[in-house]
Amino acid sequence: MFAAGASLLAVSAVASLVVLPAAIGGSVVSPPTSTLPAAPEIPGAANTGVGAGVMLRIHSGDLTIRRAGTVVAGLDIRGRLIIRAPNVTVRHSLIRGSRNGITTAGLLTVTAKNARGFVAEDLTIRPQKASRTVDGVHVNRPASFTRLNVSGTVDGMKIFGGKVRVADSYFHHFRHFRGDRKRGMKASHDDAIQVLGGRGHQIVGNSLQGARNAAVMVSQDVAAVRNLAITNNWIDNGACSINFSSTRVFRTATRIEANRFGVGQRHTGCAVIAKHKVTPLIMAANVWHHSGGTVSVSPGG
């Protein structure tokens, strides 16, 4: 079922090859290389996003969903997808933004007051043109994301609130923009997932790699983060892979359990960094993938 009013112009086939989009707004640094292997049990190009060879109908321009219960499937959206209704489902679609790369939000945005109950399955999110203001997903309403393939943006996903579940997805090959003093631009901070607030979020069974700053950044910039679970993921890269950067006291302990880490961090051996006085963590069964050794927490400054 396609969204009412969609401009269906042509069909396109989705390829699984990773092609980094052209970038505007400054020079970029190549994404870090993950040290994790490709394997059938690990989310990757073969088992996330729109499958190779799937035919999609093109929708030109932004697509805003305003009708409750709408189901969208099989679209190549050459603009943003904006959710403004409850209980919307989007499946088997490609979201790639505009050709000019100009936006200050997520290519998929689920932030409207009534956008609760959103479900996304088997989506590929990859911009036509990257810029320092283009992210993959912005969400602050209760939502479920499964088998996403997100790449080529600055942040893969920003979670501002709601109760969000991200599962079995592949976050990879993010864009890091250098600073430019002449133009007053700071270097970008690319994360696979950044959690800025909210309670009850679950990050489960994903492959999180290819970001220069962090695979998971928990910053509490918007609100307190409570009952966060980061479990059964394959995680690599970043300065430190999981970074609890907030100086605010976390109200409840975060569970970090049964994750497997690569060794591609810029700070050697820094899988998880947290300020012990403000960040209660429940750590269990986290290991380095290649050696099987136990992962410990690095103290924050």
C-alpha positions as CSV (number, residue, x, y, z in Angstrom):
1,M,0.0,0.0,0.0
2,F,1.4,3.4,-1.0
3,A,0.8,6.7,0.7
4,A,-2.0,8.7,-0.7
5,G,-0.8,11.5,-2.9
6,A,2.7,10.0,-3.6
7,S,4.2,11.0,-6.9
8,L,5.0,7.6,-8.4
9,L,7.2,8.4,-11.4
10,A,9.3,5.4,-12.2
11,V,10.9,2.3,-10.7
12,S,14.4,1.7,-9.4
13,A,16.3,-1.3,-8.1
14,V,18.2,-1.1,-4.9
15,A,21.8,-2.2,-4.8
16,S,23.6,-3.4,-1.6
17,L,27.0,-1.8,-2.5
18,V,28.1,0.9,-0.1
19,V,28.6,4.1,-2.1
20,L,29.4,7.2,0.0
21,P,27.4,10.2,-1.2
22,A,29.1,13.4,-2.4
23,A,29.5,15.9,0.4
24,I,28.9,19.7,0.6
25,G,29.7,22.1,3.4
26,G,33.4,21.3,4.0
27,S,36.0,18.6,3.6
28,V,35.3,15.2,5.0
29,V,37.3,12.4,6.6
30,S,37.0,8.9,5.4
31,P,34.9,6.7,7.8
32,P,36.9,4.4,10.1
33,T,37.2,0.8,9.1
34,S,35.5,-1.7,11.3
35,T,37.6,-4.7,12.6
36,L,34.5,-6.8,13.0
37,P,34.0,-9.6,10.5
38,A,31.1,-10.0,8.1
39,A,29.0,-13.0,9.1
40,P,25.5,-14.2,8.6
41,E,24.5,-13.6,12.2
42,I,25.8,-10.0,12.2
43,P,23.5,-7.3,10.7
44,G,25.0,-6.1,7.4
45,A,24.3,-5.3,3.8
46,A,22.8,-8.7,3.0
47,N,20.2,-8.8,5.8
48,T,19.1,-5.2,6.5
49,G,17.5,-2.4,4.5
50,V,15.8,-2.9,1.1
51,G,17.0,-6.2,-0.4
52,A,19.2,-6.1,-3.5
53,G,17.2,-6.1,-6.7
54,V,13.9,-5.0,-5.1
55,M,12.0,-2.7,-7.4
56,L,10.8,0.6,-5.9
57,R,8.6,3.4,-7.1
58,I,10.1,6.9,-7.0
59,H,8.5,9.6,-4.9
60,S,10.1,13.0,-5.8
61,G,10.3,15.5,-2.9
62,D,9.5,15.3,0.8
63,L,6.7,12.9,1.8
64,T,4.6,13.9,4.9
65,I,2.3,11.3,6.4
66,R,-0.7,12.8,8.1
67,R,-3.3,10.0,8.2
68,A,-3.4,7.6,11.2
69,G,-2.6,4.0,10.4
70,T,-1.0,4.7,7.0
71,V,1.2,1.9,5.6
72,V,3.9,2.9,3.2
73,A,5.9,0.3,1.2
74,G,8.1,0.0,-1.8
75,L,9.1,3.7,-2.3
76,D,12.3,5.4,-3.3
77,I,11.8,8.7,-1.5
78,R,14.0,11.4,-3.0
79,G,13.3,13.8,-0.2
80,R,12.6,13.5,3.5
81,L,10.0,11.2,5.1
82,I,8.1,13.1,7.9
83,I,5.7,11.4,10.2
84,R,2.8,13.5,11.6
85,A,0.2,10.8,12.5
86,P,0.0,7.9,14.9
87,N,0.5,4.2,14.2
88,V,2.2,4.7,10.8
89,T,4.2,1.8,9.3
90,V,6.9,2.1,6.6
91,R,8.5,-1.0,5.0
92,H,10.9,-1.9,2.2
93,S,11.7,1.7,1.2
94,L,14.7,3.8,0.4
95,I,15.0,7.3,1.9
96,R,17.7,9.5,0.4
97,G,16.8,13.1,0.8
98,S,17.2,15.9,-1.7
99,R,19.9,16.4,-4.3
100,N,21.2,19.6,-2.6
101,G,21.7,17.9,0.8
102,I,20.2,20.9,2.6
103,T,18.3,20.0,5.7
104,T,18.8,20.4,9.4
105,A,16.8,17.3,10.5
106,G,16.7,13.6,9.9
107,L,16.0,12.1,6.5
108,L,13.3,10.2,8.5
109,T,11.7,12.4,11.1
110,V,9.4,11.1,13.8
111,T,9.1,14.1,16.2
112,A,5.5,15.4,15.8
113,K,3.3,15.3,19.0
114,N,1.0,12.7,17.5
115,A,3.5,10.5,15.8
116,R,3.4,7.7,18.4
117,G,3.4,4.1,17.6
118,F,5.6,4.4,14.5
119,V,7.1,1.2,12.9
120,A,9.9,1.0,10.4
121,E,11.1,-2.2,8.9
122,D,13.7,-3.0,6.2
123,L,14.5,0.6,5.3
124,T,17.7,1.9,3.6
125,I,18.5,5.5,4.7
126,R,21.3,6.9,2.6
127,P,21.5,10.6,1.4
128,Q,21.9,11.6,-2.2
129,K,24.3,14.3,-1.0
130,A,25.8,14.5,2.5
131,S,26.3,17.7,4.5
132,R,27.2,18.5,8.1
133,T,23.5,19.0,8.9
134,V,22.1,15.8,7.5
135,D,21.3,13.0,9.9
136,G,19.6,9.6,9.2
137,V,16.7,9.5,11.8
138,H,15.4,12.0,14.3
139,V,12.9,10.5,16.8
140,N,11.3,11.5,20.1
141,R,8.1,9.4,20.1
142,P,7.5,5.8,20.9
143,A,8.7,3.9,17.9
144,S,10.2,0.6,16.6
145,F,13.0,0.4,14.0
146,T,14.0,-3.1,12.7
147,R,16.5,-4.1,10.0
148,L,17.5,-0.6,9.0
149,N,20.5,0.1,6.9
150,V,21.8,3.6,7.7
151,S,24.9,5.2,6.2
152,G,26.4,8.4,4.7
153,T,24.9,10.9,7.2
154,V,26.6,12.6,10.2
155,D,24.6,10.9,12.9
156,G,22.8,7.7,12.0
157,M,20.0,8.3,14.6
158,K,19.3,10.9,17.2
159,I,16.9,9.8,20.0
160,F,15.5,12.8,21.8
161,G,12.8,11.0,23.8
162,G,9.9,8.6,23.6
163,K,10.4,4.9,24.1
164,V,12.4,3.7,21.1
165,R,13.5,0.3,20.1
166,V,16.3,-0.2,17.5
167,A,16.9,-3.8,16.6
168,D,18.8,-6.0,14.1
169,S,20.0,-2.9,12.1
170,Y,23.2,-1.9,10.4
171,F,24.7,1.5,11.1
172,H,27.9,2.2,9.2
173,H,30.1,4.5,7.0
174,F,29.2,7.9,8.6
175,R,30.6,11.3,7.4
176,H,32.9,13.4,9.5
177,F,33.4,17.0,8.4
178,R,36.6,18.8,9.4
179,G,36.4,22.2,11.0
180,D,36.8,25.3,9.0
181,R,37.9,28.4,10.9
182,K,37.5,30.7,8.0
183,R,33.8,29.8,7.7
184,G,33.2,29.5,11.4
185,M,32.5,25.8,11.3
186,K,33.4,23.3,14.0
187,A,34.2,19.7,13.2
188,S,31.2,17.5,13.2
189,H,30.7,14.8,15.8
190,D,29.4,11.7,14.0
191,D,27.7,9.0,16.0
192,A,25.9,5.8,14.9
193,I,23.3,6.5,17.5
194,Q,23.1,9.5,19.9
195,V,20.7,9.3,22.9
196,L,19.8,12.8,24.1
197,G,16.9,12.0,26.4
198,G,14.0,9.7,27.2
199,R,13.3,6.4,29.1
200,G,13.0,2.8,28.1
201,H,15.1,2.9,25.0
202,Q,16.4,-0.5,23.7
203,I,19.3,-0.8,21.4
204,V,19.4,-4.5,20.6
205,G,21.1,-6.8,18.2
206,N,22.6,-4.2,15.9
207,S,25.9,-3.7,14.1
208,L,27.1,-0.2,15.1
209,Q,30.3,0.9,13.3
210,G,31.9,3.4,11.0
211,A,31.5,6.5,13.2
212,R,34.5,8.6,14.2
213,N,33.0,10.0,17.5
214,A,31.1,7.1,19.0
215,A,29.0,4.1,18.1
216,V,26.6,5.1,20.9
217,M,26.7,8.6,22.5
218,V,24.6,9.1,25.6
219,S,24.6,12.9,26.3
220,Q,21.3,13.8,28.1
221,D,21.3,17.1,26.2
222,V,17.5,17.2,26.1
223,A,16.3,15.3,29.2
224,A,17.4,12.6,31.6
225,V,18.0,9.1,30.2
226,R,16.4,6.3,32.2
227,N,16.2,2.5,31.8
228,L,18.4,2.4,28.7
229,A,19.4,-1.1,27.5
230,I,22.3,-1.7,25.1
231,T,22.4,-5.4,24.6
232,N,23.6,-8.1,22.1
233,N,25.1,-5.7,19.7
234,W,28.3,-5.8,17.6
235,I,30.0,-2.5,18.2
236,D,33.2,-0.9,16.9
237,N,35.0,2.4,16.1
238,G,34.5,5.8,17.7
239,A,37.1,7.5,19.9
240,C,35.5,5.2,22.5
241,S,32.7,3.1,21.2
242,I,30.1,3.8,23.9
243,N,30.4,7.2,25.4
244,F,28.5,8.5,28.4
245,S,29.5,12.2,28.0
246,S,26.9,13.8,30.3
247,T,28.0,15.4,33.6
248,R,24.4,15.1,34.9
249,V,23.6,12.2,37.2
250,F,21.8,9.3,35.4
251,R,18.6,8.6,37.4
252,T,18.7,4.8,36.7
253,A,21.4,2.3,35.7
254,T,22.0,1.6,32.1
255,R,22.3,-2.0,31.1
256,I,25.2,-2.9,28.8
257,E,25.1,-6.6,28.3
258,A,26.3,-9.3,26.0
259,N,27.8,-7.0,23.4
260,R,30.8,-7.9,21.2
261,F,33.3,-5.2,20.5
262,G,35.8,-4.7,17.7
263,V,39.2,-3.1,18.4
264,G,38.9,-0.1,16.0
265,Q,38.6,2.6,18.6
266,R,40.8,5.7,18.2
267,H,41.7,5.4,21.9
268,T,43.0,1.9,22.1
269,G,40.9,-0.4,24.3
270,C,38.2,2.2,25.0
271,A,35.0,0.2,24.5
272,V,33.0,2.1,27.1
273,I,33.8,5.4,28.8
274,A,31.8,6.8,31.7
275,K,32.1,9.1,34.7
276,H,31.7,6.6,37.6
277,K,30.3,9.2,40.0
278,V,27.3,10.1,37.8
279,T,26.9,7.1,35.5
280,P,25.6,3.9,37.2
281,L,26.1,1.0,34.8
282,I,25.1,-2.7,34.8
283,M,27.9,-4.4,32.8
284,A,27.7,-8.1,32.0
285,A,29.1,-10.5,29.5
286,N,30.6,-7.8,27.2
287,V,33.6,-9.2,25.3
288,W,36.2,-8.3,22.7
289,H,35.1,-10.2,19.6
290,H,38.6,-11.3,18.5
291,S,40.0,-12.4,21.9
292,G,37.0,-13.2,24.0
293,G,38.4,-11.0,26.8
294,T,36.2,-9.1,29.1
295,V,35.4,-5.5,28.4
296,S,35.8,-3.0,31.2
297,V,34.7,0.6,31.7
298,S,37.2,3.4,31.1
299,P,36.9,6.2,33.6
300,G,35.7,9.5,32.2
301,G,37.5,12.8,33.0
